[in-house]
């Protein structure tokens, strides 16, 4: 990465690496545990059965109990929104762009902080049902509630709860929104355009604020949001205690490099995109993701994973993406503006952690037994996710630094490819790579090269 920075240091204004998007999930493990029953062909939810036993609820009354609890939860969860006269919108389709709808509500009501709106819909979710003598797990459409708010600490976010047992929770955060709030409290000047932060007064200080995000007490933060979603949680689980276990479902770690000149970045992207698609082999991509290759550089015969490279054009520019075993890394030009021009030089998304490693003790084992083990999906592994993602970003950016960005002959001869205005008439531009190619090859006495400058004779 340092090689890329040194190569373009005259054009680089600042660099920022940190979480772009985080999706956290919470589940009540005491409700969800069970065992597979071959006769039923389903997972028997032992935890849910114990909940019903402790609360003296017959299995045959499970459906009635769920409906009553679901209604109580919805009323309690939406109470604060109704008291503030904020919209509570039911969506007939789960495919509606909820983020766009919520932001439109915030703009119309001029909300700058606090709750924005609540959205309700039906979505396929894991839940339970009574079958025979057991409570089993199954998938079915369940009611869900989305709370959108502008949080005083993390900025724009959403939190979703399933209103039926087992009350699964999902929380979506944006690292750049979070950083904007941090810089505002610090008094740092910046300009925000969409999901981009440019014109930052002090980039090293901003990076320090991003690094501070990793010191967050994630469990405490998420438990607070879960309490807002379900204010009756303690009452429901008074007889059978159950707390949320928090996992990181998806993370995006992005490295933004801000350039001074838009034209420079556009020219650089026109070179980086072909280089990224044509020059990097499958072995190179494996190295970016810390995978071993043979000494010859060939892919090991033991590798059976799925590796893809693809190019996508969009309105702002082009994006090159590398995918490996459910995870990905990509680069693209994200923003062109008067305040700064952003090259998202690398953005690593981690969806699957099974192929990643961290140095830690075994869960529930002695703390001294440190070994390289699979990366945990729980929030305890978030810091390690950031480390792995940053290393992947650095390798990709370092590889991009090897591109040959010297000026091409077409660019060097651009000056002579302009029309000339004489005393009597206008003479069209030379087209050395088009119509005039054969003419230039044969008419050496008219067009000649003197040093590095093309000279032309105009007979007027």
N, C-alpha and C positions, 0 to 999 in steps of 0.2 A: 504493500500500500504506500509505503514511504517513497518508493520509486515513482509512482504516479504523481504524488504530491510535488516532488522535486521537479519533475518534468514540466508541470504546468503551474508552478508556484506563482508566476507573474500574473496569471489569470484567476487564480483561486482566491476567493474572499474569505471563505471559512468552511469548516467541516463539522458535521454533527452526526453522531451515531447513537442510536437508542431504539427503544420499542416504538413501533408505529401502531401496532394493533395487538391487543391481548384479549383472549376469550377465556374466561375462567368459569368452571362449573363446580357446583356443590351438590353432593348426594348424601342422604342419610344411610350410612352403611349398616346400621343396626336393623333398618327395615329391609334392605336389599339382599342380605345374605340368604342363602338357601342351598338346595341340592337338586340335582336332576333326577327325575322319576321316569324311568323307561315306560312303565305302564301307562302313565298319564301322557307321556310325550311332551313334558313341560317341566319348567323349573319350579319346584315347590318353594314358595317364599316363606321360609321358616321365621324370618324376622318379623314379617307382617302378621303371621299367625300368633307370635308371642305378644305383639302389640294388642291384638284383639283379646287374647286371654287375660292380659293384665288389666284391660279396661272392661272385662266382663261383657264382651260383645260376641254374640253367637255368629258363627261363620255365615249362616244363612241371612243374617241381618247386615252383612258387610256392605252391600250395594246401597242400602238405605242410609247407613252411617256415612258413607263417602259423600253422598249427595248433600247431607246436612252440613258436614264439615266444609265441603267445597263452597257452599253458599255463605257460610260464616267467614271463611277466609277471604272471599271476594269482597264482601261488605267491609271488612276490617282493612283490607289492603287499599281499597279505593276511597276510604273515608276522607283522608286528607285532601285528595284531588277534588272531591265534591264540595268540601267545605271551602276550598279556594276558588270554586267555580271554574276549574280547569277541565278541558275536554276529556271525556272517557269514550273512546271510539271502538265500536265493534267492527272487525274486519271480516267480511264474508269469505275472503280468500287469503290464505297464509302467504301467497306470493306477492302481496302488495309490498312496495318499497317502504318499510316502516321508518327507516332513517330519514328519508326524504319527506315523508308526511309529518314526522315530529318536528323537523327543522322548519317546515312551513308554518306549523302552529306557533313555534317560538318566534318566528319573524312577524307573524300577524299580530301576536299579542305583545310583541316587544319585550320578551322575557330574556333577561341577561344573567339571571342566577336563580337556582332553586328548581322545583318540579316544573315540567313542561306539559306533559299529557300522559295518559294511560291508554294503551291499546289492548284490545281483547280479541282473541281468535281461537280457532281449533287447530291443533297440530298433532301429528302422530307422535306418541310418547310412550315410554315404558310405564306400565302400571300393573294393577293386580285384578284378579277376579276370583269368585268362588266357584270351584269345580269339585263336585263330589264331597269328599271329606277334607279337602285342602284348599288353601289359597295359593294360586299359581301366578307367575308373572306372564304378562302378555303385552303386546303392542296394540294400541288403539288410539283414535282421535281423542284428545283431552283438551280441556280449556286451559289456556295460558294467558297470563297478564304480563304486559311490558310496561315498565316504568321508565320514562325518559326524563332526564334532568340535567341541569348544568350544575355540577357538583362544585362546591367552593374550593376543593383541593385538586381534583382530577379533571375538572371541566366537563365537557359533553360526554355522556355515557348512557347506557341502558342496563336495566336489570330485569330478568324474566323469571317468573315462577310458574310451575305447573300446578294448577289449582286442585288436582286430584293426587291421592297418594301415588308415589312417595315424595311429592313436592320438590322435584328437582329444580335447581336454580342455575341460571346462566347469566354472566355479567360480561358486558363488552366495554372495554376501555380503549382510549386512543392516547398513545404516548406523547404525540405532538401537542394535543390539547392540554394534556397534563403539564407539559413543559411551559406552554404559554401562561398557564396559571402561576407556575413557579416564578417565571421571569417578571410577571406583573407584580408579584409580591416583593421581588428583589429590586424593582424599579429599573429593570433593563429594558431599553427601547428595542422594539422588534416590529416586523410587519407580518401579518398572517393572511395568507390567501389560500382558502380551502384547507388542505392538510399540509401546507408548506409554511415554514417559518424562514423568512429571509430578512435582510437588513438588520440582523442582530448586532447590537452594540458591542458585545463582548462574547465571542464564540467560545473561548476556553471556559469562561464562567458558565455559559449555557450548558456546555458539555458536563461540567461538574454537577449541575443541577439534574441532568439526565442520569448521571451515575448514582445520584442520591436516591432516585426512584427504586433502585435495587435493594435499598435498605428498608423498604417498607415492611411493616408488619401485616403481611397479606391476609392472614387468618382473621385478625382483628378488623381490618377494613371490610373484608367480605362478610363477616358475621354481622356487621352493622347494616349492610345493605339487605342481607337476608331478613333481618328483624323488621326493616321497613316493608319488605314484601309480604311478610307473614307475621303480623303483630300478635297472633294468637298461638304462636309456636309453643311457648312455654306451657300454656294451658293444655294444648293437645297432648303433649308428651310429659305431663306431670307424673303419670304412673309408669311410663316406659320411656326413660330418657333417651334422646337421640340428638346428636349434634352433627353439623355438616362437615364432611371431608371435602376439602377444596383441591381441585386439579386445574392444571393449565391445559385447556383443550387445544388452543392454537396460539402461536406467537409469531409476530413479524418484527424482525430487527433490521432497521434500515440505516444505511450510511449515505447521507446527502452531502454532495460537494457543490458549493455555490460558486459560480463563475461570474466574472465581471461583464463580459460581452456576450450577448445572445448569438451574434453571428459566429463567434468562435466556437461556442458549444454546438451550434447546428452543424458546422463543418466537422467538428470532432465526432459527433454522433454518426454522420454519414460515413465515417471511417471505422468507428468502433463496431457498428452493427454488422457489416460484412465480416469484420475480423472475428467477432464473437461467434458467428454462425459457421464460418468456413475454416478457421484456424484452430479451434479447440476440438480435441478428440474426446472420445468417451473416457479414455484413461485420464485426461486432464480433469474432466468433470468429477471423476471418482476422487482425485487428489483434493479438489476443492472441498469435498465433503469428508475429508480425512479417511478415505478408504485406501487400503493397500492395493498396489499393482505390482506386477512382476518386475524383476530387475531390467528386463528388456523394454518395459513400458507397456506390455500387453495386459489385457484384462485377465485376472486369475480365472482358471476354469471353475473354481468353486463359487464364483459370483453368479447368482441367478436372479438378481434384482431387476427392476424395471427402470431404465434410464432414458430420458427424452430430452430433446432440445427443440425449441420452437421459436418462431418469430411472429409477432403480432403488430399490426399497424393500427393506431388509434388516432383520435383527432389531434392530440398534442404532439405526437411523434411515433417512435417505434420502440418495441420492447423485446429483448432477447431473454429467454427463460430456460433454465436447466432444472429438470426434475429427477429426483432419485428416491425411490422407495417411499413415496408419499410426501417427501419434503422437497423444497425448491429454493432456487436462488435466481435472481434476475436483475437486469439493469435497464434503465430507460431515462429519457429526458422528461422530467416531471413538471417543470414550470419555466416559462419565459415571462419576465416582467421587468418593469423599470427598477424595482427594488432589488432584483437579483435573479439569476438564472440557475435552476437547480438540476443537477445530474444526480439521479438516484443511482449511484455507482454500483450499489449492491443492496438487495433486499432479500433476506433469508427468512423463509416461512417454515416453521416446524409444526407438522401435524402428527407425526409418528415418532416416538422416542425410543422404540424398541432396538433400533440399530445404533443408538448413541450411548456413550459411556460417561460415568462420573466416578470419582474416587471417594468412596463412602463406606460406612459399615452397613451390614445387613439390617433391614427393618426389624426391630425387636431384638437384635443381637448385641453383643458387646461393642462398645464404641471404639475399642482399640483394634478391632478386626477390620482394618481398612483395605479394600480391594477395588479394582476397577469393575464396577457392576453396571447393569443397564440403567440408563437415566430414568429417574422417577417422573411420573406424570404429575405427581402432587406439586403443590406450590413450593415445597422445599427445594425443588429442582429448578426454580426460575432463574436463580443466579447463574447456574451452570448452563442453562439454555442461552443466556446472554453471552457467556464466554464462547460457547461453540459457534453461535451465530456470528459473532464478531470475527472469529478466526476464518470462517467461511467467506465472509465479506472481504477480509483482507487478502485472502488468496485470489479471489476473483478480480479484485481491483489491481493487484500486482500483475496478474496475467494480462489485463487490459493495457498496462503500461508498456508492454512490448510491441504495441501496434506501431507500424511505420506511418507516421503522420506528416512526413515531408511533403512539401508542396509538389503537386503533380504538374506535368507538362501543360495540361489544359489550363491550370491556374496561372502558371508562369507566362503563358501566352495570351492571357485574358485581355491585356491592354491593347494588343494589335487586333483583337476581334471586335473592335468598335468602329462604327461608321465615321468617315472623315468628311468634314464640311470644307470644301475648297472655295476659291473666289467665284467660280462660275456655277458649280453644282455640287450636290452631295454624292459622295462615293460610298457605296455599301461596304460593310465590314468584311474583312477577310474571314474565310471559313476553312482554316488549315486542316481541320479534322472532318470536313464535310465536302461541300461542292468543289473547293479549291485544292483538295489534296493532290489530285493528278497534276494540276497546273503547277503547284509548288515543286513537285518532284521533277518536272521537266524544265521549268523556266528558271534555271539557276542563275542566268545572267540578269534576271530582273529581281528575283528574291534571293538574297544571300544572308549568311550568318556572319556577323562580325562580333567576335567574343561571345557574349551571352545575349546579345540584343538582336532581334529580327529587325532588318531595315527594309523598307519597301519604297519603290519608285512609283509615283503617281504622275501620269502624263497629262497634266493640265497646264 
